[in-house]
């Protein structure tokens, strides 16, 4: 199988992290053919930092979709010329052999895959989050995290691209599985999520995850179970909020 891939990275005011993220991409033992960076309405130094690397820049001046991150990824995906593309978030640092290891594990039925993601934060709460993430092992279904995800491009072409959804990584994995392909986690290689996490941000992320689960038609009982097993109560609260929101119900109807 061809080991040719493109990295796509979306960034909105990521001057604190993007240099380390790009350095880790360009330090890969298996190099990408191209790195595409989407600058999403940046008002800081993110663009200048990105341009100091040999990357292809897409500069987005306005938001046209409901969910900007999905829009960014689709803008970049349309430019991909390789059999695989990798979504790498602008605040993620990869181990040097990340993609070499992933490609060594790919089979003909692999749709997308990722390594083990570890929170690497300097804040006290960030260190706590890294311990809490061990509850992931209790999940009934092991899926790779979307911040460092390798995807078979032809499968995404079959489904008509990345849609206007709140969680594009989940959407990709759901669609890949519907096509009969596997999603896999390779724990022998790691990606480090470097963002400094705060309590406010963690709670907001949980709540928004619940909203996303509702819009993307994840079951009520399944979401309740997720919240209990993973110790994420605000996920369920976000789901309930979305159920009662006319706007969120319309977004769900549009997608389904």
N, C-alpha and C positions, 0 to 999 in steps of 0.2 A: 504494500500500500504506500502511495506517495506521501512522503513526510514534508509536505509543503503547506505552509499556513501563513495567514495574515493576522496581525494583532490589531484589534480595534479598541480604542480607548476614548471614553467620553469624559469631558472635564468642564465643570462650572466652578470657577474661582478655587482652583486646587494648587495655588502656588506653594503651599506648605509641603505638599506631598509628591507632586507629579515628577519632580526631578528624580527622586529615588525610585519611583515606579518605572520610569523610562530607562533608567540605568539598569534595573533588574531585567527588563525586557531585552536590552541590547547586550546583556552579559550572558544570555542563554547559550548553552553548549550547542543547541540546535536552533539556529537563527531563523527568525521569520523572514519571508520574502519582502514584506512591507509592513510598516506600522502606520496606521491611520488614526489621527487624533481629531476628535470633534471638539472644537472650542465653542461651548454653549453660552453665549452672551457674557463672556468673561469681562470683568471690570478690574481685575488685578493683574499680576505679572505672569499668570499661567501661560499665556500665548507666547511671550518672549522665551520662557523656559522651554516650552515644547519645541519652538523653532531652533533651539540650539542643538537639537538632535536631528538626525536624517529621517524625518517623518513627513508624511503627507498630511496637510492641514485642511480640515473643513471648518470654515468659520460660520457659525449659525448666529444670525442677528436677531431672529424672532422665533418665538414658539408658535407652532402651527397645530400641534397635537395636544390632546388633554394631558398626556404623560410624556414629558420632555425626554426622559432617559430612553424610553423606547424609540422615540423619534430620532435621537442621536445615533443609536445603534443601527437603525434601519438606513439612515443616511450613509453611514460607513459601510454597512454590509453590501449595499448596492455597488460599491466600488471594488469589492473583493474579487480577485482573479484566481485564487488558489482553492484547492479542494476543501480545505479546512479554514475556519477562522476562529480566533480566540478573543473572547471578551475579557479584558483586563482592566479593572477599575483603576482610577488615577491615584488611589491611596493604598495600593497593594504592592508588596515587594515579593518577587518570586525567587525561589531557590534556583541556582544556576542551571540545574538539570531538569527543571520543571517540565518543559515540553518534550525533552528527549525521553524522559521516563514515561510520560503519558503516551507518546507515540509507540513506545515499545510494548504497551499493554493493549493497543487498539486491535479489535477484531472486526470482521466484516459486518457484524451486527451492532457495533458501537455507534450510537447516535451522538452522544456528547459525554464528556467526562471532565473531571477536575481532581485536583489533589486535596489534601487536608488543609483547611483554612484555620489559622490561629490568630486571635486578636493580639496585637503587639502595641500596647498603649502605655504612655508614661503616667497617666492619671491613676489615682487609687481605684476609681470605679472601673476604669478600663481593665485593670488587673483582676478585679472581681468578675468582670464579664468573661474573661478568658477561662476562669474556673467554672462559671455557670454554663459555658458552652459545652462542657462535658455531658450535659443532659441530652445532647444530640445523639449520643449512643443509645438512648432509650427510644428513639424514633422507630416506628414500625417500618418505615421505608427510608433507606439511605439514599440521599441524593447529593450531588455536588453543589457547592455554593456557587452563585452566579458571578462572583467577583473575579474569578480566574477560571473561566470555563472554555474548553475546547469543543468546537461544534463542527459536524459535517455539513458543509455548505449546501450540498445538493438537496438535503432534506428540508432545509429552510426555504429553498427555492420552490420545492414542491407544495409547501403550504402557503405560498404567496408572500413570503417575507415575514418580518417581525411586525406584529400588529400594535395598535394603540392601546396598550395594556399597562396596568400599574406595576407588574412584575415580569418583565420580558424574559428573564432567565427561567422562571417557573413556566411561562407560556411555551418557551422553546422545548423544555423537557417534557411537558405534557404532550405536545404535538409529536415529538420524536417517538414517545412511547406508543402513541396511537398508530404510528406508522409501522410499529413492530420492532423498533430498535431499542437498544439498552441505554440507560444512563448509569454511569459508574463513578465511584469515588476510589481514587488510588491513594491510600493513606501513606505510602512510602515516600511521597514527595509533598512539599509544603508551600503554601502561599501565606504571607503574613499581612493581615489587615492592620495598617499602621495608623489609622485615624484615632485621635485622642477622644475617647468616648466619655460623655457626661451622662448623669442620671436622666436629665431632661431629654437628651437625644435618644437614649436607649428606650425610654418610655414612649416617645413619639414614634420610633421605629416599630415597636410592638403594635401600637394602635393602628398605624398605617398598614402593617402586615395583615391585620384583621380586615381592614377595608379591602385590601387587594384580594384576600381569599374570598370575600363575598362576591366581588365583581367578576372574579375568574371562576365562579361557580364551584368552589370547594364546599363540601357538605357541612351542615350545621353541627352534627354530632362529631364529625371528623375534626372540625375546628375546635370544638369544646375539648375533645380528647387531646389535641395538640397543645392547647393552653394548659391543661392539667399536667400532662406528662413532661412537657418542656418548661414548666414553671413560668409561663408567659401569660398572665391573666389579662393584660391589656389587648392581647390578640383577640380574645373572645369579645371584649368590650367594643373593639373597633368593628368587629363583624356585626354585632348587634346594632351599632350606630349606623352602619351602612345599610342594614336591612330596613331601617326606619327613614332613611334619607331618599327623597324622591330623585335627587340628582344621581346618587350612586345606583339606584335601581335602573335608571335610564342607561347608565354606562354598562351595566350588566346585560341589559336587554340588547344593547347595540353589539356587544361582543358575542352573545350566544344566539 
